[in-house]
Amino acid sequence: MLRVAAYCRVSTNQDDQANSFESQQRYFLECIARNPEWELQKIYADEGISGTSTQKRRQFNAMIAAARRGEIDLIITKEVSRFARNTLDTLQYTRELQRLGIRVIFLIDHIDTGQQEGELRLTIMSSMAQEESRKTSQRVKWGQTRRMEQGVVFGGCLLGYDVARGALTVQPEGAAVVRWIFYQYLYEHKSARAIARELRTKEVLSSRGNCKWSAATVLKILKNEKYCGDLIQKKTYTPDYLTHEKKYNQGQEELVILRDHHEPIIHRNMWEQVQQERKRRSRQGKPDKGRGNRYLLSGKIRCGECASSFLARKKQGASGTSYRVWRCAKATREGAGLQEDGEEIPRGCRVGRQLREETAMELLRQSVESVQLDREEISRRLVHAAESAMEQAAEGGGTQQHRLEEELERERQKKRRALEAYMDAAISPADFQFFNCCCDREIADLENRLTQARERQGAWEEGQGAAVRAAIQQIVQGGGDDAFYAQLLDHITVYGDGRTEVVLQSLPTRWIFML
């Protein structure tokens, strides 16, 4: 008696498919019962799961595990498309099962992997199933894009909005929280981290129904165009219909952008001001990711007498123009110490100096530009590193081209093997014609994608790549703004005797200036 396992699958949970799912199970029970040499081991059934990958099919994986344990002698399934729509998966598992002495019979397709021509016929049929999956994926993607262009919203609810039947409607309680966040950021000048901390303290619920607020969550809200009434969709895309893995859309596909799509929570003018404020803060040391520092030199100027940090203060000159100075925090709070009956009261700080910001930046520039470096070599290495990183991130990068070239060669080899099989009379003329057409379509598609990838890479070389190289060379040769120099600074120490010491990141050298 052969221990027979059956596998069946339907691809959705819709009601009209449920009957098909039940009927498949009845079909296998009757089929096994009619064969006196078969006994049922188990019916393995996955419901509502795509067939393009086996990774998420629990019952399928359980069946393979049982086969590896020696609990199965034969597997039957209705057709190749029920087993897998991925040619590689189909061949990989059927070959492994063959090595274990287990045949797989595809009843509708009349394929038995134990027969001599079984694998060739299986390759053809699984390729057909995979091609059908590719077409289905294209149809679904095309349909979704058209619906997006018509204003249908894809995605779940977010703070301040409910999403139902593809439409956004304002949720009053959440909208009030959103308005409060925008107000605190723009008019109260609070950092994203400070806003998140206050939301946690007040136990305000997020869109997920918890109080786990973070600076990243707040920034995501501040950047979301939906709050001013606009809608941008296709921010992510699925490059591979077999894996269904989503990636951020960085220009690989065209975004669907609709202005004034729905009722706004934030006035457009306020939303645009917040975007400008985010950029301004980002230029000044990215405070939203840290402690909310407002200035480039915050926390980087120290007192050489009491070790306190220097704080920024605005002062006004005789001409009426304002400028920024840095003073010892302890001296500012407690003064320079007092004398009583000839004895000094041990408090405050007697450094007695302050540092103008433009003076500090000038000392920093002099220190950086005095470093003896092979600037050409550094520039070359930085350009190479930047190009490599951007090539890997871009859809048309070298890695993508290499993968497409390998796929194209594999497809051409597959076509040659089909021709050899036909010449050896291993397959019929009809099977060869069909298989050859499938290969031709896949080769044409790969050649088109490879051409586009090469064109994108060429455009990067001529445009963005040149801009990156020019920017790096300018910085290495001594260019760059205040923010660039501030990132190179480790700290500045101010002493009471007139010395000012500059220390750069990762360098043992110290620069001493007398002021």
Secondary structure, 3 states (H helix, E strand, C coil): CEEEEEEEEECCCCHHHHHHHHHHHHHHHHHHHHCCCEEEEEEEEEECCCCCCCCCCHHHHHHHHHHHCCCCCEEEECCHHHHCCCHHHHHHHHHHHHHCCCEEEECCCCEECCCCCHHHHHHHHHHHHHHHHHHHHHHHHHHHHHHHHCCCCCCCCECCEEEECCEEEECHHHHHHHHHHHHHHHCCCCCHHHHHHHHHHCCCCCCCCCCCCCHHHHHHHHHCHHHHCCEEECCEECCCCCCCCCEECCCCCCCEEECCCCCCCCCHHHHHHHHHHHHHHHHCCCHHHCCCCCCCCCCCEEECCCCCEEEEEEEECCCCCEEEEEEEHHHHHHCCCEEECCEEECCCCCCCCEEEHHHHHHHHHHHHHCCCCCHHHHHHHHHHHHHHHHHHHCCCCHHHHHHHHHHHHHHHHHHHHHHHHHHCCCCCHHHHHHHHHHHHHHHHHHHHHHHHHHHHHHHHHHCHHHHHHHHHHHHHCCCCCHHHHHHHEEEEEECCCCEEEEEECCCCCEEEEEC
